[in-house]
Amino acid sequence: MPSIEYEIDNETPCSNCHSMVSLDAKICSSCKTELQPRFQIDELVSMFFNQEIVDIRGGGFVIGGHDKDDDIPMIAPVGKGVIQLVGMMQGGEFVVNNVSARKNFDLCG
């Protein structure tokens, strides 16, 4: 079976001051901002195949609860092989993919 090789950064930029911080850091050493959780791509792949996360880049209705306890994490790449929590959603929200958003931007007034 062929193997898959990929690079994983050891640091990512702080979302506040953009200083590079190690993956194990919880607080940026430059600006003292608490860092959002970050994890490596192999953890993401494992969560995807265990159906702990779904890919909603295509858009669609988000199924889930409406309480803070039921928040659904949103993640984005922040470095080679590194993913970071960038926000939270709740059930009942709707995701519009970027192609549809650009196409219909003038309808948002």
N, C-alpha and C positions, 0 to 999 in steps of 0.2 A: 504494500500500500504506500503511495507517495506521502511524504511528509510536507507539512505546511510550515514555512518559516516566516517570521515577521519580526520587525523591530519594535521594541517598547521603550519609550523615553523613561528616564529616571527622574525627570523634573518636568513640571508644567508651569505656565505663567499664572501668577496670582490674578484673579479676576478684578481686583481692586487697583493694584499698583503695577501689575505686569512683571514684577520681579520673579525670577525663576525659583521655585520651591520644590523640594524633594517630595516624592509621592507619599512618604510616611509622615510628612508634616501635617499638623492639624491647624497651625496658626502661621501666617506669613511672618517671617523674621524681619522683613523690611517695614511693613505698615501695621503689623499686629492684627490684621483682619482674620477672623475665623474662616478657614477654607471649607468649601463644600466638599462632600465626600467624592473621592476619585478612586477608580479601580481599573485594573488592567483588562485588556480585551479578552483574555482567556476566561476571566470571570464572567464577562458579558456573554460569551458564546455558551458557557455552561448554563447560565440563567435562561438564555433563549431556548436551548434544547430541552430544558426542564420545564418549559412553559411558565416560568416565573415572570417573564417580560414578553412584550409583543412589539412588533415593528409597525408603527402607525404613520410612517412618513407618507403613505399614500392618502392619508386623511380618513375621516370617518367618525362615527359616534363613539364616545367613550362610555363604556359600561362600568359602573361601580357605584359606591355609596356617595353621600353628600356631606359626610362628617369629616372633620380633620383627621380622625383615626383611619379613614378610608382613602387618604390622599394617594395619588398615583404618581410616582416619580417620573420626571422627564430628564433624559440624559443626552449629552452631546459629546463628540470627540474634542479633546483639548490638547492632544499631543499624539505622537506615534504610538498607537496601541493603548492609549489612556482615555478613559471615559470619565466625565464628571457630571454630578447632579446639577441641573441648571434651573429646575423649577418643579412645581407640583401641580397636578390637575385633580379634579374631582369628577365623579361620574355625572353624566348629563351634559358634559361639555362636548363640543364638536371640533375636530381638527380639520383645517382646510390645508390641502397640500400647496406647496409653493407655486406650482404651475397654475392652478385654479385661482390662487390669491392674486397673482400678477395679472391674469387674464381679466379678472373682475374687479380690480382695484378701484376703478372709477365709480362703481356702485356703492362704495363705502362712504362717499360724500364727505 
